[in-house]
Amino acid sequence: MVSSSLRYPNTALSVGGLTHYIQSLLEDDEQLQQVWVTGEVSSVNPHRSGLFLTLQDPDEQAAINAVVWNSQLDRLAVMPVRGEQVIVLGQIKVYPARGSYQLTIWQVLPAGEGLRSLRHRQLRNRLEAEGLFDPDRKRPLPPHPRVVAVVTSPQAAAWGDIQRTLSHRYSGLRVLLSPAMVQGELAPSSIAQAIRRVEQDGRADVLILSRGGGAAEDLDCFNDERVVRAVAECSIPVITGIGHQRDESLADLAADLCAHTPTAAAEAVVPILDDLVEEHQQRCLALYRVAAERVEQEQRHVARLRDRLSRLRLDRQVHQRIQVVASLRQRLIRSTQQRLQQTQQHTLYLRQTLQTLDPALVLRRGYAVVRQEDGAIARSAGTLRPGDRLTITLAQGELVAEVKSIP
């Protein structure tokens, strides 16, 4: 409820009235109708109506928007270049519809290298000398990550773009957000801490460092040494997707891969799942075709062998071989029988010879064997002497005799 003692002022201004009042103060001021301003060009954006730029004072942390209309571009002494220190001549103009003011530039003069650009160049040279931007340090991104970590602001459009892109390309992928400030004085330490949180968590296979587009001064945090070192020292591959700027930030140079937009970074991290399925199906079809061709080749080979077998008439050859084996068998049987008969006859002959030579048979026919005392057979009477004792072996029994005389 509104207190009854509160009185509405009779002099309250409308928004339009206040804006017009501010416009008259600025545009009617003689000093602001033609003013020389020195500053560093922090951003330059060509447009169909003119050249829009931002002048910055790094020491005072101040900036002003400016424009050079197309009709004035050909009259400039030098074209404004990002990072250069310039002196401009212009007029302050107020735009009531936007409630803003900017400097309309008529002339641009060179004033040397800007302090911000100089500091950026010196930092880049120092980090480059340390090897933080060396291509040999770049690591390939995992082809099929299971967990993707994203370092960005939860309120940034970049976070939504990355989520949509990853979900569309690779459904079921786990995405972790490590929130960070991505603009302002506190952004560098916030980004470095967010990267370290991802490392300590240990689940992510790849990290996306991202924010949407913006003016160059809005992206200064990605040129901060703390952020660059955090990116370079990260134990997992890092891909950056920072804005739509043509110039790469130092964080881009230190990252394993640089994409120019958050969406492009998400596209580089994962393949399209549908494409993988289609590739797998194509490989299956190719494998099936190769297998079918191999089977067809082997079938043709078997057919050729069958044809060769039919021409060789193996049944006839086998029959001939059987006949040869049967003939050899008969020859072997006959040869064995002949050899057996010969052996039997020879055995009979030997038996008869042995019987003829058998001493027992001789003795049975009335013969006797006479042995001397030393056991030697007496074959001649001339070897005997009277008185020699002899042993006479008969067919049955033995006799002992003494030689009485030898005629």
Disulfide bonds with the S-S distance in Angstrom:
none
